[in-house]
Structure formats: C-alpha cells, structure tokens
Amino acid sequence: MGGEKTRGDGGLSRRNFFGTTAAASAGVVLTSAPVPGPSAQAAEDGAVDIAVTVNGKAEKLHVDPRVTLLDALRERLGLTGTKKGCDRGQCGACTVHVDGRRVLSCLTLAATADGRKVTTIEGLAHGDDLHPVQRAFVECDGFQCGFCTSGQIMSAAALLKEGHARTDEEIREAMSGNICRCGAYPGIVEAIKKAREAD
C-alpha cells in the first residue's frame, strides 16, 4: 500500500532496504557493540607517549598529537622562558634548539621531539655561568622589553655554531626570523659580535 511492498517471507520493505543501505554506506554499524569501560577509553584517548630530554633532564609526556612543543614546554613542564608571541612562526620568540638546531616551537609538534634533545633558554647557561650570548646581550643592551629576548638569544647561540656570524649583514640575515618590536637590533648585532669574539 502507498507503493511500499513487503515480501511475504519476512524480507525488507523498500523503505527499510534504503535505510539499511544508507546507514551502511555512511559507515554506521547496525550491530550493537559493548560500551568501552574507563580503562579502554584511557587507552584509546588518541594521546601519544613521548620521551624527550629537555635541558639535560629526561622527561616523559602523554600528549595529544596536536600539542605543539611550545605548549608542552610551557604548560606541561613549566618552562615559561620560551615565549608565545605570534603563535604562527613569524616572530621567533618561541625559538628553542632540537638536537642543536634552532626550531620554532610553535610550529613543531611535541610528538616529533620523541627521542630527541631539546634545549630552552633555561638550559643555555651552566648554573650561574651565563652562556656567552647571554652575557653579551646584557653588556650590549641587546634587549628592551625582553619579550623576544629568549628567542633572540637561542637563535644567536645557534647561528654562532652554524658559522653564520662573519659579517653584520650575515648576522642580520641569519637573525631575520626573530622580530624585536622595540627595535633593539643594533644592540643585538653588537651582542652577537661580542659573543663571537668570546667564543
């Protein structure tokens, strides 16, 4: 009746057939499944376990795969010296070293640091003995408000190791990814040159 025909042997009606087909094509499972308990949910939360060495200390983290290295350092490990500036990889305030190379931690997933060595501004000095770049920034007034300074220092320390500090122009080019809104660039260049001579 009404165009809906049912098989006398208990088959599907036209409406049920199309409903079943639509559900199957949408990936819906029509059989009942047990609801996972709390332990199963914890195992299937999508988070990943990572082991990373941060400033010489072994750390184990259970993080969402989308968590950035910047957020893991600041929110999970309390290392707030690394700053969240633009959060888009444009200002350089979040620069840290991963296996000795400078990276923008706001664009680096924490999961990619698994098994690697991370150095933040807190780990650059040896106790009370400042890194040559840190000392030079103080002596040459390489900062004003200080917000970008940790990223500037981390980039400067890396570029000295990379050998990209032979001339003023080379220093400016190598540091171009680190923005200082206060405009302390002359002091930054002088600090890098001073650290280069002390190294």
SERO-4910 file (N, C-alpha, C, O; in steps of 0.05 Angstrom, whole numbers):
BEGIN
 pado doro    nc1    nc2    nc3   cac1   cac2   cac3    cc1    cc2    cc3    oc1    oc2    oc3
  Met    A     17    -23      0      0      0      0     18     25      0     39     25     13
  Gly    A      9     46    -14     26     70    -16     53     65    -29     72     80    -24
  Gly    A     55     45    -47     80     40    -61    100     25    -45    122     20    -55
  Glu    A     94     17    -20    113      3     -4    106    -26     -3     86    -34      8
  Lys    A    122    -43    -16    116    -71    -18    133    -87      1    157    -82      4
  Thr    A    121   -106     15    135   -122     34    135   -151     24    114   -161     16
  Arg    A    157   -164     26    158   -192     18    144   -208     40    147   -203     64
  Gly    A    130   -228     31    115   -245     49    133   -262     66    124   -273     87
  Asp    A    159   -266     58    176   -284     73    193   -270     94    214   -280    102
  Gly    A    184   -246    102    199   -232    123    222   -215    112    239   -206    128
  Gly    A    223   -210     85    244   -194     74    241   -164     81    222   -157     95
  Leu    A    260   -148     72    259   -119     77    239   -105     60    234   -112     37
  Ser    A    226    -85     72    210    -67     56    228    -49     40    252    -47     45
  Arg    A    216    -36     21    232    -17      5    244      5     23    268     12     19
  Arg    A    228     15     42    238     36     60    261     26     77    282     39     80
  Asn    A    257      2     88    279     -9    105    304    -16     89    326    -12     99
  Phe    A    300    -25     64    323    -31     47    340     -6     43    364     -6     46
  Phe    A    326     17     36    342     42     31    354     53     56    376     64     56
  Gly    A    340     50     79    351     59    105    375     43    112    395     54    122
  Thr    A    374     16    108    397     -1    114    421      6     96    444      7    105
  Thr    A    415     10     70    436     16     51    450     43     58    474     45     57
  Ala    A    433     63     65    444     89     71    461     87     96    483     99     97
  Ala    A    452     73    116    468     70    141    494     56    136    515     64    147
  Ala    A    493     35    119    518     20    113    537     37     98    562     37    103
  Ser    A    527     53     79    545     70     63    557     92     79    578    103     73
  Ala    A    543    100    101    553    121    118    572    110    139    583    125    155
  Gly    A    577     84    139    595     72    157    583     66    184    598     62    204
  Val    A    557     66    186    544     60    212    541     30    215    531     16    198
  Val    A    550     20    238    548     -8    244    521    -13    257    514      0    277
  Leu    A    506    -31    246    479    -36    255    478    -56    278    457    -61    289
  Thr    A    500    -68    284    500    -87    306    508    -73    332    523    -53    331
  Ser    A    498    -82    354    505    -69    379    533    -78    388    541   -101    384
  Ala    A    548    -59    400    575    -64    410    576    -56    439    563    -37    447
  Pro    A    592    -70    455    595    -62    483    608    -35    486    626    -27    471
  Val    A    598    -20    506    610      7    511    636      3    526    637    -12    546
  Pro    A    658     15    516    684     11    529    684     23    558    671     43    563
  Gly    A    698      9    575    700     18    603    721     40    605    733     47    585
  Pro    A    724     51    629    743     73    633    772     67    624    785     84    612
  Ser    A    781     42    630    809     36    622    812     35    592    833     43    582
  Ala    A    791     25    578    793     24    549    793     52    537    807     57    518
  Gln    A    777     70    549    776     97    540    803    111    544    812    126    526
  Ala    A    816    105    566    842    117    571    862    108    551    880    123    542
  Ala    A    860     82    543    879     71    524    873     81    495    891     81    478
  Glu    A    849     90    491    841     99    464    836    129    463    821    139    446
  Asp    A    849    144    480    845    173    481    859    188    459    855    212    456
  Gly    A    874    174    443    887    186    420    914    199    427    928    208    409
  Ala    A    920    202    452    945    214    461    969    196    455    966    172    452
  Val    A    992    208    454   1017    192    449   1036    196    472   1037    217    484
  Asp    A   1052    176    477   1073    178    497   1099    185    484   1107    172    464
  Ile    A   1112    205    494   1138    213    483   1159    214    506   1152    221    528
  Ala    A   1183    208    499   1206    210    517   1225    230    505   1235    226    483
  Val    A   1230    252    519   1247    273    508   1266    283    530   1258    284    553
  Thr    A   1290    291    522   1309    302    541   1307    332    538   1314    344    517
  Val    A   1299    345    560   1297    375    560   1317    387    579   1316    381    603
  Asn    A   1335    402    568   1356    415    585   1371    394    601   1378    399    624
  Gly    A   1376    371    589   1392    350    602   1376    332    620   1388    313    631
  Lys    A   1350    337    623   1334    320    641   1314    304    624   1300    314    607
  Ala    A   1313    278    630   1295    260    615   1266    266    624   1260    267    648
  Glu    A   1248    270    605   1220    275    611   1203    256    595   1209    249    572
  Lys    A   1181    247    608   1161    230    594   1135    245    594   1125    254    615
  Leu    A   1123    248    571   1098    262    568   1077    246    554   1083    230    536
  His    A   1052    249    562   1029    237    549   1013    260    537    998    273    551
  Val    A   1015    264    511   1004    288    499    987    281    474    990    261    461
  Asp    A    968    299    469    952    298    445    971    302    421    989    319    423
  Pro    A    968    287    399    987    291    377    987    319    365   1006    326    351
  Arg    A    967    335    371    965    362    361    979    383    378    981    406    371
  Val    A    988    375    402   1001    394    420   1028    402    409   1044    385    401
  Thr    A   1033    428    409   1058    438    399   1080    435    421   1074    432    445
  Leu    A   1105    435    412   1127    434    430   1126    458    449   1133    455    473
  Leu    A   1119    481    439   1117    505    455   1098    501    478   1105    507    501
  Asp    A   1074    491    473   1054    487    494   1063    465    513   1058    467    537
  Ala    A   1075    445    503   1085    423    521   1106    434    540   1106    428    564
  Leu    A   1124    451    530   1145    462    547   1134    481    568   1141    480    591
  Arg    A   1116    498    559   1105    518    578   1084    507    597   1085    512    621
  Glu    A   1065    491    587   1043    482    603   1047    456    618   1037    452    639
  Arg    A   1063    438    606   1068    412    619   1093    412    636   1093    399    657
  Leu    A   1113    426    627   1139    426    641   1145    452    656   1165    453    670
  Gly    A   1129    472    653   1132    497    668   1156    513    659   1166    530    674
  Leu    A   1166    509    634   1189    524    624   1178    548    608   1175    546    583
  Thr    A   1172    569    622   1159    592    610   1178    613    599   1169    634    589
  Gly    A   1204    607    599   1223    625    586   1219    627    556   1224    647    544
  Thr    A   1210    605    544   1203    605    516   1176    618    513   1156    610    524
  Lys    A   1175    640    497   1152    657    496   1133    649    472   1142    641    451
  Lys    A   1107    653    477   1087    650    456   1081    678    446   1067    694    458
  Gly    A   1093    684    423   1089    711    411   1066    711    392   1043    715    399
  Cys    A   1072    706    366   1051    706    346   1036    679    344   1013    678    335
  Asp    A   1049    658    353   1038    630    351   1034    622    322   1017    605    316
  Arg    A   1048    635    303   1046    629    275   1073    625    261   1074    623    237
  Gly    A   1094    624    277   1121    620    265   1132    645    251   1149    642    234
  Gln    A   1122    669    259   1131    693    245   1149    711    262   1163    728    251
  Cys    A   1149    707    288   1164    727    305   1189    715    317   1208    731    324
  Gly    A   1192    689    320   1216    677    331   1218    677    361   1238    667    372
  Ala    A   1198    687    376   1200    688    405   1201    660    418   1210    657    440
  Cys    A   1191    640    403   1189    613    414   1213    595    406   1211    571    409
  Thr    A   1234    607    396   1257    591    386   1270    575    408   1276    585    429
  Val    A   1274    549    402   1289    531    420   1307    514    402   1306    516    378
  His    A   1324    499    415   1342    481    400   1332    452    402   1325    443    424
  Val    A   1330    438    380   1324    410    380   1347    396    366   1353    400    343
  Asp    A   1361    379    382   1386    366    373   1406    387    362   1419    382    342
  Gly    A   1407    410    376   1427    430    369   1418    449    347   1433    469    342
  Arg    A   1396    444    334   1387    462    313   1363    479    323   1346    469    337
  Arg    A   1363    504    314   1341    522    323   1316    515    308   1316    511    284
  Val    A   1294    514    323   1267    509    311   1247    528    324   1252    538    346
  Leu    A   1226    533    310   1203    549    321   1185    529    335   1172    513    322
  Ser    A   1184    531    361   1169    510    377   1139    513    373   1125    494    379
  Cys    A   1130    536    364   1101    539    360   1092    524    335   1068    519    332
  Leu    A   1110    518    317   1104    503    293   1113    474    294   1110    459    274
  Thr    A   1125    466    316   1136    439    319   1118    423    337   1113    431    360
  Leu    A   1109    400    328   1092    383    345   1109    370    366   1132    361    360
  Ala    A   1099    369    390   1114    356    412   1121    327    405   1142    318    413
  Ala    A   1103    313    392   1107    285    385   1132    281    368   1145    260    369
  Thr    A   1139    301    352   1163    299    335   1189    301    350   1210    295    340
  Ala    A   1187    309    376   1211    311    392   1217    286    407   1236    285    423
  Asp    A   1201    265    403   1206    239    416   1234    229    411   1242    227    388
  Gly    A   1248    223    432   1275    212    430   1297    233    423   1319    226    418
  Arg    A   1289    259    424   1308    280    417   1316    297    441   1304    295    462
  Lys    A   1336    314    437   1345    332    458   1336    360    452   1341    371    431
  Val    A   1322    372    472   1311    399    469   1325    417    489   1328    410    513
  Thr    A   1334    440    480   1346    460    498   1330    485    496   1325    496    474
  Thr    A   1322    495    520   1307    521    521   1326    542    533   1348    535    541
  Ile    A   1316    566    536   1332    587    547   1340    581    576   1361    589    585
  Glu    A   1324    565    590   1330    557    617   1354    539    619   1368    537    639
  Gly    A   1360    525    597   1382    505    597   1407    515    583   1426    499    580
  Leu    A   1407    540    574   1430    550    559   1454    556    577   1477    550    570
  Ala    A   1449    567    601   1471    573    619   1479    548    635   1464    528    635
  His    A   1502    548    647   1511    526    664   1511    537    693   1531    549    702
  Gly    A   1489    532    706   1486    543    733   1486    574    732   1470    586    718
  Asp    A   1504    586    748   1506    615    748   1524    626    726   1526    650    722
  Asp    A   1536    608    711   1554    616    690   1538    619    664   1530    600    651
  Leu    A   1533    645    657   1517    651    633   1531    642    608   1555    641    606
  His    A   1515    635    588   1525    630    561   1537    656    550   1527    677    557
  Pro    A   1558    655    534   1570    679    523   1550    698    509   1552    722    511
  Val    A   1530    686    496   1509    703    483   1492    717    504   1486    741    501
  Gln    A   1485    704    526   1470    716    547   1485    740    559   1474    761    563
  Arg    A   1511    735    565   1528    756    576   1529    780    557   1527    803    566
  Ala    A   1533    774    532   1536    795    512   1510    812    509   1512    836    505
  Phe    A   1487    799    510   1462    813    508   1459    833    532   1449    855    528
  Val    A   1468    825    555   1467    843    578   1487    866    574   1480    890    579
  Glu    A   1511    860    566   1532    880    564   1527    900    541   1535    923    542
  Cys    A   1514    891    520   1509    908    496   1481    918    494   1473    929    473
  Asp    A   1465    916    515   1437    925    515   1423    914    491   1410    928    475
  Gly    A   1424    888    488   1411    874    466   1382    869    469   1370    852    455
  Phe    A   1369    883    488   1340    879    493   1329    904    506   1343    920    517
  Gln    A   1302    907    503   1288    929    517   1266    917    534   1270    914    558
  Cys    A   1243    911    522   1221    899    539   1228    871    547   1219    862    568
  Gly    A   1244    857    531   1253    830    538   1235    807    529   1243    784    532
  Phe    A   1212    813    517   1194    791    510   1206    773    488   1203    749    489
  Cys    A   1220    785    469   1231    769    447   1259    759    454   1270    743    438
  Thr    A   1270    767    477   1298    762    482   1306    733    483   1327    725    473
  Ser    A   1290    716    495   1297    688    497   1299    676    469   1318    660    464
  Gly    A   1281    682    452   1283    672    424   1306    684    409   1319    669    394
  Gln    A   1312    709    414   1335    722    401   1361    708    410   1379    702    394
  Ile    A   1363    703    436   1388    690    447   1391    662    436   1413    653    430
  Met    A   1369    647    435   1370    619    425   1378    619    396   1394    602    388
  Ser    A   1368    637    380   1376    638    352   1405    647    349   1420    635    333
  Ala    A   1413    666    365   1441    676    364   1460    654    371   1481    651    358
  Ala    A   1454    639    392   1472    618    401   1475    597    379   1496    586    375
  Ala    A   1453    591    365   1453    571    344   1469    581    320   1485    566    308
  Leu    A   1464    606    312   1478    616    288   1508    618    292   1523    616    273
  Leu    A   1517    623    317   1545    623    322   1557    595    317   1579    593    305
  Lys    A   1543    574    325   1552    547    320   1551    541    290   1568    526    280
  Glu    A   1531    552    276   1528    547    248   1549    562    231   1553    556    208
  Gly    A   1563    581    244   1583    597    229   1571    619    212   1584    627    192
  His    A   1547    628    219   1534    649    203   1536    676    216   1516    691    217
  Ala    A   1559    683    227   1562    709    241   1588    722    233   1601    736    249
  Arg    A   1595    719    207   1621    731    199   1620    761    194   1639    775    199
  Thr    A   1597    770    185   1594    799    179   1568    809    191   1551    793    198
  Asp    A   1565    836    194   1540    847    204   1516    839    186   1495    832    196
  Glu    A   1521    839    160   1499    832    141   1491    803    144   1467    797    143
  Glu    A   1511    786    148   1505    758    152   1489    753    178   1471    737    179
  Ile    A   1497    768    199   1483    766    224   1454    774    221   1435    761    230
  Arg    A   1450    797    208   1422    807    204   1405    787    188   1382    783    194
  Glu    A   1417    776    168   1403    757    151   1396    732    167   1373    722    166
  Ala    A   1415    722    182   1411    697    198   1391    702    221   1378    683    230
  Met    A   1389    726    230   1370    733    252   1344    744    242   1328    753    258
  Ser    A   1340    744    216   1316    758    205   1290    745    214   1269    757    212
  Gly    A   1290    720    223   1266    707    232   1258    714    260   1238    705    270
  Asn    A   1275    731    274   1269    739    301   1263    769    301   1279    786    294
  Ile    A   1238    775    308   1228    803    308   1230    816    335   1223    804    356
  Cys    A   1240    841    336   1241    856    361   1224    881    356   1232    899    341
  Arg    A   1201    882    369   1183    905    365   1195    931    377   1187    953    369
  Cys    A   1213    928    396   1225    951    408   1247    963    390   1255    986    394
  Gly    A   1256    948    371   1277    957    353   1305    957    364   1320    975    359
  Ala    A   1311    937    380   1337    936    393   1358    922    375   1377    910    385
  Tyr    A   1354    923    349   1371    909    330   1401    916    331   1418    898    330
  Pro    A   1408    942    334   1437    948    335   1450    935    359   1472    924    357
  Gly    A   1437    935    382   1448    921    406   1449    891    403   1468    879    413
  Ile    A   1430    880    388   1430    851    383   1454    843    366   1468    824    372
  Val    A   1458    858    345   1481    853    327   1507    856    342   1525    839    339
  Glu    A   1510    877    358   1534    881    374   1538    858    394   1561    849    398
  Ala    A   1517    849    406   1518    827    425   1528    801    412   1545    787    423
  Ile    A   1518    796    388   1526    771    373   1556    773    366   1571    754    368
  Lys    A   1565    797    357   1593    800    350   1611    797    375   1632    785    373
  Lys    A   1602    807    397   1617    805    422   1619    775    431   1640    766    439
  Ala    A   1596    761    429   1596    733    436   1613    717    417   1626    698    425
  Arg    A   1614    725    391   1631    711    371   1660    714    379   1675    694    377
  Glu    A   1668    737    388   1696    741    396   1703    726    421   1726    718    425
  Ala    A   1683    723    439   1688    709    464   1688    679    461   1698    665    478
  Asp    A   1676    670    440   1673    641    436   1699    627    428   1699    603    424
***
